[in-house]
Amino acid sequence: MAAGRRRKDHNRSGRRCISLILFVFIVAMSVQIVRVYQKDQEYAKKQDQLEAQLEAETVRQQELEAYRNYTQSQQYIEDIAKSKLGLAYEDEIIFKEIKNEGH
C-alpha cells in the first residue's frame, strides 16, 4: 500500500508542477497580449494623426499650387502693378478716397 500511496503523491506533485508551469505560461502570454494590444492602440492613434496631417498637407499643397498658378497669371501682374507701383491702363480711371481728419 505504501507504493500505491507514493504513486498518488508523485502524481499529485507532478500535476501541481505542470499546473504551476501552465499557469505561469498563461500569465506571461496574457501580459504579452496586453502589451501588444497597447502598442496596437498607440500605432492606430499615430496612424490617425499622420492621416490627418497628410490631408492637411494635401490641402496646403493644393492652395500653394493655386497661388503659384495665380502668380504666373496676367491678373497677378496687373494687381501688383496697380497696388505697388501705382500703374494703370491709359483708358482706366482711378478713384482715390480722401480722408477728412477734422470732420
DSSP file (Angstrom, degrees, kcal/mol; ACC not computed):
  #  RESIDUE AA STRUCTURE BP1 BP2  ACC     N-H-->O    O-->H-N    N-H-->O    O-->H-N    TCO  KAPPA ALPHA  PHI   PSI    X-CA   Y-CA   Z-CA
    1    1 A M     >        0   0    0      0, 0.0     4,-1.8     0, 0.0     5,-0.1   0.000 360.0 360.0 360.0 -27.1    0.0    0.0    0.0
    2    2 A A  H  >  +     0   0    0      1,-0.2     4,-1.9     2,-0.2     5,-0.1   0.857 360.0  53.6 -66.6 -35.0    2.9    2.3    0.5
    3    3 A A  H  > S+     0   0    0      2,-0.2     4,-1.7     1,-0.2    -1,-0.2   0.900 108.3  49.3 -68.2 -39.4    3.9    2.0   -3.1
    4    4 A G  H  > S+     0   0    0      1,-0.2     4,-2.0     2,-0.2    -1,-0.2   0.867 110.1  51.4 -65.7 -36.4    0.4    3.0   -4.2
    5    5 A R  H  X S+     0   0    0     -4,-1.8     4,-2.6     1,-0.2    -1,-0.2   0.880 107.1  52.9 -69.6 -36.9    0.5    6.0   -2.0
    6    6 A R  H  X S+     0   0    0     -4,-1.9     4,-2.8     2,-0.2    -1,-0.2   0.884 108.3  51.3 -64.7 -38.0    3.8    7.2   -3.3
    7    7 A R  H  X S+     0   0    0     -4,-1.7     4,-3.1     2,-0.2    -2,-0.2   0.924 110.8  47.4 -64.7 -43.7    2.5    7.0   -6.8
    8    8 A K  H  X S+     0   0    0     -4,-2.0     4,-2.7     2,-0.2    -2,-0.2   0.927 114.6  46.0 -64.0 -44.3   -0.6    9.1   -5.9
    9    9 A D  H  X S+     0   0    0     -4,-2.6     4,-2.5     2,-0.2    -2,-0.2   0.900 114.4  48.9 -63.3 -40.0    1.6   11.6   -4.1
   10   10 A H  H  X S+     0   0    0     -4,-2.8     4,-2.2     2,-0.2    -2,-0.2   0.907 112.1  48.4 -65.8 -42.0    4.0   11.6   -7.1
   11   11 A N  H  X S+     0   0    0     -4,-3.1     4,-2.6     2,-0.2    -2,-0.2   0.903 112.0  49.7 -64.6 -40.4    1.1   12.1   -9.5
   12   12 A R  H  X S+     0   0    0     -4,-2.7     4,-2.6     2,-0.2    -2,-0.2   0.936 112.6  45.6 -64.7 -45.9   -0.3   14.9   -7.4
   13   13 A S  H  X S+     0   0    0     -4,-2.5     4,-2.3     2,-0.2    -1,-0.2   0.868 113.2  51.2 -66.7 -34.8    3.0   16.7   -7.2
   14   14 A G  H  X S+     0   0    0     -4,-2.2     4,-2.6     2,-0.2    -2,-0.2   0.909 111.4  47.3 -65.9 -42.6    3.6   16.2  -10.9
   15   15 A R  H  X S+     0   0    0     -4,-2.6     4,-3.0     2,-0.2    -2,-0.2   0.906 112.0  50.3 -65.8 -41.0    0.1   17.6  -11.7
   16   16 A R  H  X S+     0   0    0     -4,-2.6     4,-2.8     2,-0.2    -2,-0.2   0.920 111.2  48.7 -62.9 -42.8    0.8   20.6   -9.4
   17   17 A C  H  X S+     0   0    0     -4,-2.3     4,-2.5     2,-0.2    -2,-0.2   0.933 114.2  45.1 -62.5 -46.4    4.1   21.2  -11.1
   18   18 A I  H  X S+     0   0    0     -4,-2.6     4,-2.7     2,-0.2    -2,-0.2   0.909 113.5  50.7 -64.5 -41.6    2.5   21.0  -14.6
   19   19 A S  H  X S+     0   0    0     -4,-3.0     4,-2.6     2,-0.2    -2,-0.2   0.914 111.0  48.8 -62.5 -42.4   -0.4   23.2  -13.4
   20   20 A L  H  X S+     0   0    0     -4,-2.8     4,-2.6     2,-0.2    -2,-0.2   0.923 112.4  47.5 -63.0 -45.5    2.0   25.8  -12.0
   21   21 A I  H  X S+     0   0    0     -4,-2.5     4,-2.3     1,-0.2    -2,-0.2   0.915 113.4  48.6 -61.7 -43.4    4.1   25.8  -15.2
   22   22 A L  H  X S+     0   0    0     -4,-2.7     4,-2.5     2,-0.2    -2,-0.2   0.898 111.2  50.3 -63.7 -41.7    0.9   26.2  -17.3
   23   23 A F  H  X S+     0   0    0     -4,-2.6     4,-2.6     2,-0.2    -2,-0.2   0.927 111.2  47.8 -63.1 -46.0   -0.4   29.0  -15.0
   24   24 A V  H  X S+     0   0    0     -4,-2.6     4,-2.6     1,-0.2    -2,-0.2   0.903 112.0  50.8 -61.8 -41.4    2.9   30.9  -15.3
   25   25 A F  H  X S+     0   0    0     -4,-2.3     4,-2.4     2,-0.2    -2,-0.2   0.914 110.8  48.2 -62.3 -44.1    2.8   30.4  -19.1
   26   26 A I  H  X S+     0   0    0     -4,-2.5     4,-2.4     2,-0.2    -2,-0.2   0.910 112.4  48.8 -65.2 -42.1   -0.7   31.7  -19.3
   27   27 A V  H  X S+     0   0    0     -4,-2.6     4,-2.4     2,-0.2    -2,-0.2   0.931 112.1  48.8 -62.9 -44.8    0.1   34.8  -17.2
   28   28 A A  H  X S+     0   0    0     -4,-2.6     4,-2.0     1,-0.2    -2,-0.2   0.911 113.0  47.1 -62.3 -42.4    3.2   35.5  -19.3
   29   29 A M  H  X S+     0   0    0     -4,-2.4     4,-2.5     2,-0.2    -1,-0.2   0.881 110.3  53.2 -67.6 -37.4    1.2   35.2  -22.5
   30   30 A S  H  X S+     0   0    0     -4,-2.4     4,-2.4     2,-0.2    -2,-0.2   0.917 108.6  49.6 -63.4 -42.7   -1.6   37.4  -21.1
   31   31 A V  H  X S+     0   0    0     -4,-2.4     4,-2.2     1,-0.2    -1,-0.2   0.919 111.9  48.3 -61.6 -43.4    1.0   40.1  -20.2
   32   32 A Q  H  X S+     0   0    0     -4,-2.0     4,-2.5     2,-0.2    -2,-0.2   0.895 109.9  51.9 -65.0 -39.7    2.4   39.9  -23.7
   33   33 A I  H  X S+     0   0    0     -4,-2.5     4,-2.4     1,-0.2    -1,-0.2   0.913 109.6  49.7 -63.5 -42.1   -1.0   40.1  -25.3
   34   34 A V  H  X S+     0   0    0     -4,-2.4     4,-2.4     2,-0.2    -2,-0.2   0.916 111.3  49.3 -63.4 -43.1   -1.9   43.2  -23.3
   35   35 A R  H  X S+     0   0    0     -4,-2.2     4,-2.4     2,-0.2    -2,-0.2   0.915 111.9  47.9 -61.8 -43.8    1.4   44.9  -24.3
   36   36 A V  H  X S+     0   0    0     -4,-2.5     4,-2.4     2,-0.2    -1,-0.2   0.895 111.1  51.5 -65.2 -39.4    0.8   44.1  -28.0
   37   37 A Y  H  X S+     0   0    0     -4,-2.4     4,-2.2     2,-0.2    -2,-0.2   0.919 110.1  49.0 -63.3 -43.2   -2.7   45.4  -27.7
   38   38 A Q  H  X S+     0   0    0     -4,-2.4     4,-2.3     2,-0.2    -2,-0.2   0.912 111.4  48.9 -62.9 -42.6   -1.5   48.7  -26.1
   39   39 A K  H  X S+     0   0    0     -4,-2.4     4,-2.7     1,-0.2    -1,-0.2   0.898 109.3  53.5 -62.8 -39.4    1.1   49.1  -28.9
   40   40 A D  H  X S+     0   0    0     -4,-2.4     4,-2.2     1,-0.2    -2,-0.2   0.908 108.6  49.1 -61.8 -42.0   -1.6   48.5  -31.5
   41   41 A Q  H  X S+     0   0    0     -4,-2.2     4,-2.2     2,-0.2    -2,-0.2   0.906 111.2  49.9 -63.8 -41.8   -3.7   51.2  -29.9
   42   42 A E  H  X S+     0   0    0     -4,-2.3     4,-2.5     1,-0.2    -2,-0.2   0.919 111.5  48.2 -62.3 -43.6   -0.7   53.6  -30.0
   43   43 A Y  H  X S+     0   0    0     -4,-2.7     4,-2.5     2,-0.2    -1,-0.2   0.863 109.2  53.4 -67.0 -34.7    0.0   52.8  -33.6
   44   44 A A  H  X S+     0   0    0     -4,-2.2     4,-2.3     2,-0.2    -1,-0.2   0.921 110.7  46.6 -65.4 -42.8   -3.7   53.3  -34.5
   45   45 A K  H  X S+     0   0    0     -4,-2.2     4,-2.4     2,-0.2    -2,-0.2   0.927 112.8  49.7 -62.7 -44.5   -3.6   56.8  -32.9
   46   46 A K  H  X S+     0   0    0     -4,-2.5     4,-2.6     1,-0.2    -2,-0.2   0.899 110.0  51.2 -61.0 -41.3   -0.4   57.6  -34.6
   47   47 A Q  H  X S+     0   0    0     -4,-2.5     4,-2.5     2,-0.2    -1,-0.2   0.910 109.4  50.0 -64.2 -41.8   -1.8   56.5  -38.0
   48   48 A D  H  X S+     0   0    0     -4,-2.3     4,-2.2     2,-0.2    -2,-0.2   0.911 111.8  48.7 -61.9 -42.0   -4.9   58.7  -37.4
   49   49 A Q  H  X S+     0   0    0     -4,-2.4     4,-2.4     1,-0.2    -2,-0.2   0.919 112.5  47.6 -63.1 -43.7   -2.7   61.7  -36.6
   50   50 A L  H  X S+     0   0    0     -4,-2.6     4,-2.5     2,-0.2    -2,-0.2   0.874 110.6  51.6 -67.6 -36.3   -0.5   61.0  -39.7
   51   51 A E  H  X S+     0   0    0     -4,-2.5     4,-2.3     2,-0.2    -1,-0.2   0.904 111.1  48.0 -66.7 -39.8   -3.5   60.7  -41.9
   52   52 A A  H  X S+     0   0    0     -4,-2.2     4,-2.4     2,-0.2    -2,-0.2   0.907 112.6  49.1 -64.6 -41.4   -4.9   64.0  -40.7
   53   53 A Q  H  X S+     0   0    0     -4,-2.4     4,-2.5     2,-0.2    -2,-0.2   0.897 110.1  51.3 -64.5 -40.2   -1.5   65.6  -41.2
   54   54 A L  H  X S+     0   0    0     -4,-2.5     4,-2.2     2,-0.2    -2,-0.2   0.909 110.0  49.4 -63.4 -41.8   -1.4   64.2  -44.7
   55   55 A E  H  X S+     0   0    0     -4,-2.3     4,-2.2     2,-0.2    -2,-0.2   0.917 111.6  48.5 -64.1 -42.7   -4.8   65.5  -45.5
   56   56 A A  H  X S+     0   0    0     -4,-2.4     4,-2.4     1,-0.2    -2,-0.2   0.910 112.6  48.2 -63.2 -42.0   -3.9   69.0  -44.2
   57   57 A E  H  X S+     0   0    0     -4,-2.5     4,-2.5     2,-0.2    -1,-0.2   0.845 108.8  54.1 -69.0 -32.4   -0.7   69.0  -46.2
   58   58 A T  H  X S+     0   0    0     -4,-2.2     4,-2.1     2,-0.2    -2,-0.2   0.925 110.2  46.6 -65.6 -44.0   -2.6   67.9  -49.3
   59   59 A V  H  X S+     0   0    0     -4,-2.2     4,-2.3     2,-0.2    -2,-0.2   0.923 112.9  50.1 -62.1 -44.1   -4.9   70.8  -48.9
   60   60 A R  H  X S+     0   0    0     -4,-2.4     4,-2.7     1,-0.2    -2,-0.2   0.898 108.6  52.5 -61.2 -41.1   -1.9   73.1  -48.3
   61   61 A Q  H  X S+     0   0    0     -4,-2.5     4,-2.3     1,-0.2    -1,-0.2   0.898 109.2  49.5 -62.5 -40.5   -0.3   71.8  -51.5
   62   62 A Q  H  X S+     0   0    0     -4,-2.1     4,-2.4     2,-0.2    -1,-0.2   0.903 111.0  49.7 -65.7 -40.3   -3.4   72.5  -53.5
   63   63 A E  H  X S+     0   0    0     -4,-2.3     4,-2.5     2,-0.2    -2,-0.2   0.921 111.7  48.1 -63.7 -43.1   -3.5   76.0  -52.1
   64   64 A L  H  X S+     0   0    0     -4,-2.7     4,-2.7     2,-0.2    -2,-0.2   0.883 110.7  51.3 -65.0 -37.5    0.1   76.6  -52.9
   65   65 A E  H  X S+     0   0    0     -4,-2.3     4,-2.3     2,-0.2    -1,-0.2   0.912 110.7  48.4 -65.1 -41.7   -0.4   75.2  -56.4
   66   66 A A  H  X S+     0   0    0     -4,-2.4     4,-2.2     2,-0.2    -2,-0.2   0.911 112.8  48.4 -64.3 -41.5   -3.3   77.6  -57.0
   67   67 A Y  H  X S+     0   0    0     -4,-2.5     4,-2.8     2,-0.2    -2,-0.2   0.900 110.0  52.0 -65.2 -39.9   -1.2   80.5  -55.6
   68   68 A R  H  X S+     0   0    0     -4,-2.7     4,-1.0     2,-0.2    -2,-0.2   0.919 110.5  48.0 -61.5 -43.2    1.7   79.5  -57.9
   69   69 A N  H  < S+     0   0    0     -4,-2.3     3,-0.3     1,-0.2    -1,-0.2   0.894 111.8  50.7 -64.0 -38.7   -0.7   79.5  -60.9
   70   70 A Y  H >< S+     0   0    0     -4,-2.2     3,-1.8     1,-0.2     6,-0.6   0.918 106.8  53.2 -65.0 -42.5   -2.1   82.9  -59.8
   71   71 A T  H 3< S+     0   0    0     -4,-2.8    -1,-0.2     1,-0.3    -2,-0.2   0.713 108.7  50.9 -68.0 -17.6    1.4   84.4  -59.6
   72   72 A Q  T 3< S+     0   0    0     -4,-1.0    -1,-0.3    -3,-0.3    -2,-0.2   0.373  96.3  96.3 -96.0   4.2    2.2   83.3  -63.1
   73   73 A S  S <> S-     0   0    0     -3,-1.8     4,-1.4    -4,-0.1     5,-0.1  -0.478  82.6-119.8 -94.2 164.4   -1.0   84.8  -64.5
   74   74 A Q  H  > S+     0   0    0      1,-0.2     4,-2.4     2,-0.2     5,-0.2   0.850 112.1  62.2 -67.0 -35.9   -1.6   88.2  -66.1
   75   75 A Q  H  > S+     0   0    0      1,-0.2     4,-2.6     2,-0.2    -1,-0.2   0.891 102.1  50.5 -59.0 -41.0   -4.1   89.1  -63.4
   76   76 A Y  H  > S+     0   0    0     -6,-0.6     4,-2.6     2,-0.2     5,-0.2   0.920 109.4  50.7 -63.5 -44.2   -1.3   88.9  -60.8
   77   77 A I  H  X S+     0   0    0     -4,-1.4     4,-2.3     1,-0.2    -2,-0.2   0.912 112.3  46.9 -61.2 -43.2    1.0   91.1  -62.8
   78   78 A E  H  X S+     0   0    0     -4,-2.4     4,-2.4     2,-0.2     5,-0.2   0.917 111.2  51.3 -65.3 -43.4   -1.8   93.7  -63.2
   79   79 A D  H  X S+     0   0    0     -4,-2.6     4,-2.8     1,-0.2     5,-0.3   0.916 112.7  45.3 -61.1 -44.0   -2.6   93.6  -59.5
   80   80 A I  H  X>S+     0   0    0     -4,-2.6     4,-2.3     1,-0.2     5,-1.2   0.911 111.9  52.2 -65.9 -42.6    1.0   94.1  -58.4
   81   81 A A  H  <5S+     0   0    0     -4,-2.3     6,-2.6    -5,-0.2     4,-0.4   0.892 115.8  41.1 -61.9 -39.1    1.4   96.9  -61.0
   82   82 A K  H  X5S+     0   0    0     -4,-2.4     4,-0.5     4,-0.2    -2,-0.2   0.935 121.9  37.8 -74.7 -47.0   -1.7   98.7  -59.7
   83   83 A S  H  <5S+     0   0    0     -4,-2.8    -3,-0.2    -5,-0.2    -2,-0.2   0.913 129.8  23.9 -77.5 -42.7   -1.1   98.2  -55.9
   84   84 A K  T  <5S+     0   0    0     -4,-2.3    -3,-0.2    -5,-0.3    -1,-0.1   0.818 133.7  31.0 -95.3 -33.4    2.6   98.5  -55.5
   85   85 A L  T  4<S-     0   0    0     -5,-1.2    -3,-0.2    -4,-0.4    -2,-0.1   0.594  93.9-130.0-103.3 -12.2    3.7  100.6  -58.5
   86   86 A G     <  +     0   0    0     -4,-0.5    -4,-0.2    -5,-0.3     2,-0.1   0.736  53.4 152.2  71.7  21.8    0.5  102.7  -58.9
   87   87 A L        +     0   0    0     -6,-2.6     2,-0.3    -7,-0.1    -1,-0.2  -0.460  18.1 175.5 -84.1 157.9    0.3  101.9  -62.6
   88   88 A A        -     0   0    0     -2,-0.1     2,-0.1     4,-0.0     6,-0.0  -0.972  35.9 -90.6-152.7 162.8   -2.9  101.8  -64.7
   89   89 A Y    >   -     0   0    0     -2,-0.3     3,-1.3     1,-0.1     0, 0.0  -0.373  43.0-110.4 -71.3 159.6   -4.0  101.4  -68.3
   90   90 A E  T 3  S+     0   0    0      1,-0.3    -1,-0.1    -2,-0.1     0, 0.0   0.883 117.7  41.8 -60.4 -40.7   -4.3  104.5  -70.4
   91   91 A D  T 3  S+     0   0    0      2,-0.1     2,-0.4     0, 0.0    -1,-0.3   0.280  93.6 107.9 -92.2  11.7   -8.1  104.4  -70.5
   92   92 A E    <   -     0   0    0     -3,-1.3     2,-0.5     2,-0.0    -4,-0.0  -0.728  58.3-147.1 -95.5 138.2   -8.5  103.5  -66.9
   93   93 A I        -     0   0    0     -2,-0.4     2,-0.5     2,-0.0    -2,-0.1  -0.885  10.7-157.0-105.0 132.1   -9.9  105.9  -64.3
   94   94 A I        -     0   0    0     -2,-0.5     2,-0.5    -6,-0.0    -6,-0.0  -0.928   1.9-160.1-112.8 128.9   -8.6  105.7  -60.8
   95   95 A F        -     0   0    0     -2,-0.5     2,-0.4     2,-0.0    -2,-0.0  -0.909   6.3-164.6-107.0 133.4  -10.6  107.0  -57.8
   96   96 A K        -     0   0    0     -2,-0.5     2,-0.4     2,-0.0    -2,-0.0  -0.950  18.7-125.5-118.5 139.1   -8.8  107.7  -54.6
   97   97 A E        -     0   0    0     -2,-0.4     2,-0.6     1,-0.0    -2,-0.0  -0.645  17.9-148.1 -83.4 134.5  -10.5  108.2  -51.3
   98   98 A I        -     0   0    0     -2,-0.4     2,-0.5     2,-0.0    -1,-0.0  -0.902  10.8-145.0-104.1 127.2   -9.7  111.4  -49.4
   99   99 A K        -     0   0    0     -2,-0.6     2,-0.7     2,-0.0    -2,-0.0  -0.799   2.3-151.3 -96.3 126.6   -9.8  111.2  -45.7
  100  100 A N        -     0   0    0     -2,-0.5    -2,-0.0     1,-0.2    -1,-0.0  -0.865  12.2-176.4 -95.5 113.9  -11.1  114.2  -43.7
  101  101 A E  S    S+     0   0    0     -2,-0.7    -1,-0.2     1,-0.2    -2,-0.0   0.750  78.6  51.3 -84.9 -23.6   -9.4  114.1  -40.4
  102  102 A G              0   0    0      1,-0.1    -1,-0.2     0, 0.0    -2,-0.0   0.790 360.0 360.0 -82.9 -28.8  -11.2  117.1  -38.9
  103  103 A H              0   0    0      0, 0.0    -2,-0.2     0, 0.0    -1,-0.1   0.375 360.0 360.0-118.2 360.0  -14.7  116.0  -39.7
